[in-house]
Amino acid sequence: MSKFEWKYAAAPEASNHAKIDARYGLFINGKFVNPLSKKYYSTHNPATGQKLSEIAEAGEKDVNSAVAAARQAYEKVWKKMPAKERAKYIFRIARVIQERSRELAVIESMNGGKPIRESRDFDVPTAANHFFYYAGWADKLDYAFPNKKPKSLGVAAQIIPWNFPLLMAAWKIAPALATGNTVVLKPAETTPLTALKLAEIIRDCDLPPGVVNIITGFGNTGAAMVNHPDVNKIAFTGSTDVGKIIQKSIAGTDKKLTLELGGKAANIIFDDAPINQAVEGVINGIFFNQGHVCCAGSRLFVQENIAEEVIQKLKARMQTLIVGDPLDKNTDIGAINSREQLDKINYYLKVGKEEGLEIYQPNCKLPANGFYCKPTLFIGAAQSNRVVQEEIFGPVLTIQTFRTIEEVIEKANNIPYGLSAGVWTDKGSKIFNLTTKLRAGVVWANTYNKFDPSSPFGGYKESGFGREGGLHGLMPYLNL
């Protein structure tokens, strides 16, 4: 260590205020109940391996019970309630999320492994904002869709992944409630705790019993929800493979479906871009979230004449990243969510090496316990490399160069996915040219990973269909 370098003192966020029950049941019809399956499993802290709680595993009878509660609440209460009264409940949920934001952020980081800065500054506030936003739409649907006579669908089955447990729940539940539907939601098996805390919030807000039901379990629980004959709408965020299975399983039914699936986003830096700003945006787009987002900018395209400078700056910035305790406010990169996910990332690191790519990792020390991975660059990648074509879902960035706009558009689009992209340039005309030609649902310009409840989000191709957020996010929950 030179005299100009120093280490940060630990700055851990206190966790003793976060109340986690030793065991959680299923939230059905307004209260927590024991699973009819009589099965439980353990959920852990991926940063330490510590067991956090025992979680109910919902079987087919439990799914039937949750759907029946949602149907009864829809027919007898929620469908008939004046829209402005529904809006008050949604608004109340948003306010209580704000009031309990500190506890929610800590539990999100403990159960999911993401840095407390991300949980505290992005996940929880954005979850609250989605409820605020859709509370405002609840009594304005006739204005949102003039001459359409919008009507609710009924019962929505919603399945969410482990990367944004609370935020994904808000993305799904808020528009469903605003449009007059009732909900059965299943969080990912590895990150159920903030969804269960949200169930407590919903109960404490006196939402009519059965309007929102939150059940936990594995893939068989999700399959029972998807195949249930009394479900009208399915919203799934997760892997492309599972999305294809869902699509096949509901073929021939009248169930509505939205899918937000895998991604392999292109981040494109032109030679007229503000390079320091672009480098920071690239770091934010792939490493600050451990690469645990479908829209992570995991493929970097750099114009050839600035590639050397950009790579040097990326390496220097990566050396400053702190990998460690997610609850430490200094931490930039937290823990990988599970052993299974870490094994997948390590497999692709091996694949990249075997494909002959130059690999770069900073000289950071990983914690002895927990699931951690160093941020990684693969330099000199080609379109044919598996690490370029396949979703890794970890802090791994591939770098390719290009010379012309036509070349980078072709390379960026030459992939099965189409969820998001980023463009870094000083020219507005270049930005608008690319946004019309990149096959991605969201294209950020001179920024990355910026979200707002009023802005729709979703993909093309194998990244799914349908939109969440904004006015567009109301459509999948309505008959127009």
C-alpha positions in Angstrom: 0.0 0.0 0.0 1.4 3.4 -1.0 1.3 6.4 1.2 -1.5 7.8 -1.0 -3.8 4.8 -0.4 -5.8 4.0 2.7 -8.4 1.5 3.9 -11.9 2.5 4.9 -13.0 1.8 8.5 -15.9 -0.6 8.7 -19.3 1.2 8.6 -21.8 -1.6 9.2 -25.6 -0.8 9.2 -27.2 -2.0 12.4 -29.4 -5.0 12.0 -30.8 -5.5 15.5 -33.8 -3.4 14.7 -34.9 -5.7 11.9 -37.4 -8.2 13.2 -37.3 -11.6 11.5 -39.5 -14.3 12.8 -38.1 -17.8 13.4 -40.8 -19.3 11.2 -43.1 -17.8 8.6 -46.4 -19.3 7.4 -48.3 -18.5 4.2 -50.2 -15.2 4.0 -53.7 -16.2 2.8 -56.9 -14.4 3.3 -55.4 -11.6 5.4 -53.5 -13.7 7.9 -50.5 -16.0 8.2 -51.5 -19.7 8.3 -49.6 -23.0 8.5 -49.1 -24.7 5.2 -51.4 -27.7 4.5 -48.3 -29.4 3.1 -46.8 -29.2 6.6 -43.4 -28.5 4.8 -40.9 -25.8 5.7 -37.4 -25.0 4.4 -34.7 -22.7 5.6 -33.6 -19.3 4.1 -30.1 -18.1 4.7 -27.9 -15.0 4.6 -25.6 -15.6 1.5 -22.9 -13.3 3.0 -22.4 -15.5 6.1 -24.3 -18.7 5.6 -26.4 -17.9 8.7 -29.9 -19.4 8.8 -32.4 -16.5 9.0 -35.8 -18.2 9.2 -37.9 -21.2 8.3 -40.3 -20.6 5.4 -43.5 -22.5 4.6 -43.5 -24.5 1.4 -46.9 -24.2 -0.3 -48.3 -27.3 -1.9 -51.2 -27.6 -4.4 -53.8 -27.4 -1.7 -52.3 -24.2 -0.3 -52.3 -22.7 -3.8 -56.0 -23.7 -4.1 -56.7 -22.0 -0.8 -54.8 -18.8 -1.8 -56.6 -18.6 -5.2 -60.0 -19.2 -3.6 -59.3 -16.4 -1.1 -58.3 -14.1 -4.0 -61.4 -15.0 -6.0 -63.8 -14.4 -3.1 -62.2 -11.1 -2.3 -62.4 -10.1 -6.0 -66.1 -11.0 -6.4 -67.4 -9.8 -3.1 -65.2 -6.8 -2.2 -62.4 -5.5 -4.4 -64.3 -5.4 -7.8 -67.2 -3.6 -6.2 -65.2 -1.1 -4.2 -65.1 2.5 -5.7 -61.8 3.1 -7.4 -61.0 6.1 -5.2 -61.3 3.9 -2.1 -59.0 1.3 -3.6 -56.5 4.1 -4.2 -56.5 5.0 -0.5 -55.4 1.4 0.4 -52.6 1.4 -2.2 -51.4 4.9 -1.0 -51.4 3.6 2.6 -49.2 0.7 1.6 -46.7 3.1 0.0 -46.6 5.3 3.2 -46.0 2.3 5.5 -43.2 1.0 3.2 -41.6 4.5 3.6 -42.0 4.3 7.4 -40.4 0.9 7.6 -37.8 1.5 4.9 -34.8 1.1 7.2 -35.9 -2.4 8.3 -36.9 -3.4 4.8 -33.5 -2.4 3.4 -31.6 -4.3 6.0 -33.6 -7.5 5.5 -33.3 -7.1 1.7 -29.5 -7.0 2.1 -29.3 -9.8 4.7 -31.5 -12.2 2.6 -30.4 -11.3 -0.9 -26.7 -10.3 -0.5 -26.9 -6.9 -2.2 -25.1 -3.9 -0.7 -27.1 -1.9 1.8 -26.6 1.2 -0.3 -28.5 -0.3 -3.2 -31.3 -1.6 -0.9 -31.6 1.6 1.0 -31.2 4.1 -1.8 -32.9 2.3 -4.7 -34.9 -0.8 -4.0 -37.0 0.3 -1.1 -37.7 3.9 -2.3 -38.6 2.7 -5.8 -40.9 0.0 -4.4 -42.8 2.7 -2.4 -42.9 5.0 -5.4 -44.6 2.3 -7.5 -47.4 2.1 -5.0 -47.7 5.9 -4.9 -47.7 6.1 -8.7 -50.4 3.4 -9.2 -52.5 4.7 -6.4 -52.9 7.8 -8.5 -54.1 5.8 -11.6 -56.7 3.8 -9.7 -59.6 6.2 -10.3 -58.4 7.5 -13.7 -58.6 4.4 -15.9 -61.3 5.9 -18.0 -59.0 8.8 -18.8 -56.0 6.5 -19.4 -58.0 4.5 -21.9 -60.7 6.8 -23.4 -63.6 5.1 -25.1 -62.3 1.6 -24.1 -64.4 0.9 -20.9 -61.5 -0.8 -19.0 -62.5 -3.7 -16.8 -60.4 -5.8 -14.4 -59.5 -9.4 -15.1 -60.0 -11.2 -11.8 -57.2 -13.1 -10.1 -53.6 -12.5 -11.0 -50.9 -15.1 -10.2 -47.5 -13.4 -9.9 -44.1 -15.0 -9.7 -41.0 -12.9 -9.0 -37.2 -13.6 -8.9 -34.5 -13.2 -6.3 -32.7 -10.2 -7.6 -35.2 -7.5 -6.5 -37.5 -9.2 -4.1 -39.4 -6.2 -2.7 -39.2 -4.0 -5.8 -40.5 -6.8 -8.1 -43.4 -7.4 -5.7 -44.3 -3.7 -5.9 -44.0 -3.8 -9.7 -46.5 -6.7 -9.8 -48.9 -5.9 -7.0 -49.4 -2.1 -7.4 -50.8 -2.1 -11.0 -52.9 -5.2 -10.3 -54.6 -3.6 -7.3 -55.0 -0.2 -9.1 -56.9 -1.9 -11.9 -59.2 -3.8 -9.5 -57.7 -7.3 -9.6 -56.7 -9.5 -6.6 -53.4 -11.2 -6.3 -51.6 -14.4 -5.4 -47.8 -13.7 -5.4 -44.9 -16.1 -4.9 -41.4 -14.7 -4.2 -38.3 -16.6 -5.1 -37.5 -19.4 -2.7 -34.1 -17.9 -1.8 -35.3 -14.4 -1.0 -38.8 -14.6 0.6 -38.3 -12.3 3.6 -39.1 -8.8 2.3 -42.1 -10.2 0.5 -43.3 -11.6 3.8 -42.6 -8.3 5.5 -44.7 -6.7 2.8 -47.5 -9.2 3.7 -47.2 -7.8 7.3 -47.5 -4.3 5.9 -50.6 -5.2 3.8 -52.2 -6.8 6.9 -51.4 -3.8 9.1 -52.9 -1.5 6.4 -56.2 -3.3 6.8 -56.4 -4.3 3.1 -59.5 -6.5 2.8 -58.6 -10.1 3.4 -57.8 -12.1 0.3 -57.0 -9.1 -1.9 -53.3 -9.9 -1.7 -52.1 -13.4 -0.8 -48.4 -14.1 -0.6 -47.3 -17.7 -0.6 -43.8 -19.2 -0.6 -42.3 -22.3 -2.2 -40.3 -23.7 -5.1 -41.0 -24.3 -8.8 -43.8 -26.8 -8.1 -45.7 -24.0 -6.2 -45.3 -21.7 -9.2 -46.4 -24.3 -11.6 -49.6 -24.9 -9.5 -50.3 -21.2 -9.7 -49.8 -21.0 -13.4 -52.0 -24.1 -14.1 -54.8 -23.2 -11.7 -58.0 -23.0 -13.7 -59.3 -20.0 -11.7 -56.4 -17.7 -12.4 -57.1 -15.0 -15.1 -53.7 -13.4 -15.4 -50.0 -14.6 -15.0 -47.1 -12.2 -14.5 -43.7 -13.9 -14.4 -40.2 -12.4 -14.1 -37.4 -15.0 -14.3 -35.4 -17.2 -16.7 -36.2 -17.5 -20.4 -36.4 -21.3 -20.0 -39.1 -21.2 -17.4 -40.9 -18.4 -19.4 -41.1 -20.8 -22.4 -42.6 -23.5 -20.2 -45.2 -21.1 -18.9 -46.1 -20.0 -22.3 -46.6 -23.6 -23.5 -48.6 -24.6 -20.4 -51.3 -21.9 -20.9 -51.6 -22.3 -24.6 -55.3 -22.8 -25.5 -56.5 -21.0 -22.3 -57.8 -17.5 -22.0 -55.3 -16.5 -19.4 -53.4 -13.2 -20.1 -49.6 -13.4 -19.7 -46.7 -11.0 -19.4 -43.1 -12.3 -19.3 -39.9 -10.4 -18.3 -37.1 -12.8 -18.9 -33.4 -13.0 -19.4 -31.1 -10.3 -20.8 -27.6 -9.6 -22.1 -27.6 -5.9 -22.5 -25.2 -4.0 -24.8 -23.5 -0.9 -23.4 -22.0 1.1 -26.4 -19.3 3.8 -26.0 -18.5 6.0 -29.0 -15.3 8.0 -29.4 -17.1 11.3 -28.8 -18.6 10.1 -25.4 -17.6 11.6 -22.1 -15.3 8.7 -21.2 -15.0 9.1 -17.5 -18.8 9.4 -17.2 -19.2 6.4 -19.4 -16.8 4.3 -17.4 -18.7 5.1 -14.2 -21.9 4.2 -16.0 -20.5 0.8 -17.1 -19.3 0.1 -13.5 -22.8 1.0 -12.2 -24.5 -1.1 -14.9 -22.8 -4.4 -14.2 -20.8 -4.4 -10.9 -22.7 -2.4 -8.3 -25.6 -4.9 -8.6 -23.3 -8.0 -8.8 -24.7 -8.4 -12.3 -27.9 -9.6 -10.7 -30.2 -7.7 -13.0 -31.7 -8.9 -16.3 -30.8 -5.5 -17.8 -27.2 -5.5 -16.5 -24.9 -4.0 -19.1 -22.9 -7.2 -19.4 -21.7 -6.7 -23.0 -19.5 -3.6 -23.6 -18.8 -2.3 -27.1 -16.1 0.3 -27.4 -15.1 2.2 -30.5 -11.8 0.9 -31.6 -9.7 4.1 -31.4 -10.6 4.7 -27.7 -10.6 1.0 -26.5 -7.2 1.1 -24.9 -8.1 4.2 -22.8 -11.5 2.9 -21.8 -10.1 -0.5 -20.7 -7.3 1.2 -18.7 -9.8 3.4 -16.9 -12.1 0.4 -16.3 -9.3 -1.6 -14.7 -8.2 1.4 -12.5 -11.8 1.9 -11.4 -12.3 -1.8 -10.6 -9.2 -1.7 -8.3 -11.1 0.7 -6.1 -14.2 -1.5 -5.8 -14.8 -3.0 -2.3 -16.2 -6.5 -2.2 -17.5 -7.6 1.2 -20.2 -7.4 3.8 -23.5 -6.3 2.2 -24.4 -4.4 5.4 -21.2 -2.3 5.3 -22.0 1.0 3.8 -18.6 1.1 2.1 -19.3 -2.1 0.1 -19.7 -1.8 -3.6 -20.2 -5.5 -4.4 -22.0 -7.7 -2.0 -22.6 -11.5 -1.9 -23.8 -13.7 -4.7 -27.4 -14.8 -3.9 -26.8 -18.6 -3.6 -24.2 -21.3 -3.9 -26.0 -22.5 -7.1 -25.7 -19.0 -8.7 -22.0 -18.7 -7.7 -21.3 -22.1 -9.2 -22.9 -20.9 -12.5 -20.8 -17.8 -12.5 -17.6 -19.8 -11.8 -18.5 -22.2 -14.6 -18.7 -19.3 -17.1 -15.4 -17.9 -15.8 -13.9 -21.3 -16.7 -15.6 -21.2 -20.1 -14.2 -17.8 -20.9 -10.7 -18.9 -20.1 -11.1 -22.0 -22.2 -12.2 -19.8 -25.1 -8.9 -18.0 -24.9 -10.1 -14.7 -23.7 -7.9 -12.3 -21.7 -9.3 -12.2 -18.1 -8.9 -9.3 -15.7 -9.8 -9.3 -12.0 -8.8 -6.6 -9.4 -6.5 -7.5 -6.5 -9.3 -7.5 -3.9 -9.6 -10.0 -1.1 -12.8 -11.9 -0.8 -14.4 -12.7 2.6 -13.7 -16.1 4.0 -17.3 -17.0 4.5 -20.3 -16.6 2.2 -20.7 -16.6 -1.6 -18.5 -14.0 -3.3 -17.1 -13.3 -6.7 -14.5 -10.8 -7.9 -15.6 -8.4 -10.6 -14.3 -9.7 -13.9 -13.5 -8.4 -17.4 -13.2 -10.6 -20.5 -11.2 -8.6 -23.0 -11.0 -9.3 -26.7 -14.3 -11.1 -26.9 -16.1 -12.1 -30.1 -19.7 -12.6 -31.0 -19.2 -16.4 -31.1 -18.0 -16.6 -27.5 -20.4 -18.3 -25.1 -19.7 -15.7 -22.4 -21.0 -13.1 -24.9 -24.1 -15.0 -26.0 -25.3 -16.6 -22.8 -26.7 -14.9 -19.7 -24.3 -15.3 -16.8 -26.1 -13.2 -14.2 -23.0 -12.2 -12.3 -20.3 -9.4 -12.1 -18.8 -10.4 -15.5 -18.3 -8.0 -18.3 -17.2 -8.9 -21.9 -15.5 -6.2 -24.0 -15.7 -6.0 -27.8 -14.5 -3.2 -30.2 -16.2 -1.8 -33.2 -15.5 0.8 -35.9 -18.8 1.9 -37.5 -22.3 2.5 -36.3 -23.6 -0.2 -38.6 -21.2 -2.8 -37.2 -22.1 -2.1 -33.6 -25.9 -2.2 -34.3 -25.5 -5.6 -36.0 -23.3 -7.0 -33.1 -25.6 -5.6 -30.4 -28.7 -7.1 -32.0 -27.1 -10.5 -32.9 -28.2 -12.2 -29.7 -31.4 -14.0 -28.5 -32.2 -11.3 -25.9 -33.5 -7.8 -26.2 -34.2 -6.3 -22.8 -32.1 -3.1 -22.6 -29.1 -1.2 -23.9 -27.0 1.8 -23.2 -25.5 4.4 -25.6 -22.7 6.9 -24.7 -22.1 9.7 -27.2 -22.0 13.5 -27.4 -24.4 13.5 -30.5 -28.1 13.5 -30.0 -28.7 12.4 -33.6 -26.5 9.3 -33.0 -28.6 8.5 -29.9 -31.9 8.7 -31.8 -30.5 6.7 -34.7 -29.5 3.9 -32.4 -32.7 3.9 -30.4 -34.7 3.2 -33.5 -32.4 0.3 -34.5 -31.4 -1.4 -31.3 -33.8 -4.3 -30.6 -34.1 -3.6 -26.9 -37.1 -2.6 -24.8 -35.2 0.1 -22.9 -32.3 2.2 -24.3 -30.5 4.5 -21.9 -28.6 7.5 -23.2 -25.4 8.7 -21.4 -26.7 6.9 -18.2 -27.6 3.4 -17.2 -30.0 1.6 -14.9 -32.2 4.6 -14.3 -35.8 3.6 -13.4 -39.0 5.5 -12.7 -42.5 4.2 -12.0 -43.9 6.3 -14.8 -41.6 4.7 -17.4 -42.5 1.3 -18.9 -40.0 -1.5 -18.8 -39.9 -4.8 -20.8 -38.2 -6.7 -23.6 -38.2 -8.1 -27.1 -37.3 -11.6 -28.4 -36.3 -14.0 -25.7 -36.4 -11.3 -23.1 -40.2 -11.6 -23.0 -43.2 -9.4 -23.8 -45.5 -7.0 -22.1 -44.5 -3.9 -20.1 -44.4 -3.1 -16.4 -44.4 0.5 -15.1 -46.0 3.6 -16.5 -49.4 3.8 -18.2 -48.3 0.7 -20.2 -48.1 -1.3 -17.0 -51.9 -1.0 -16.5 -52.7 -2.7 -19.8 -51.9 -6.3 -18.9 -54.3 -6.2 -16.0 -57.3 -4.9 -17.9 -59.8 -6.0 -20.5 -60.0 -3.1 -22.9 
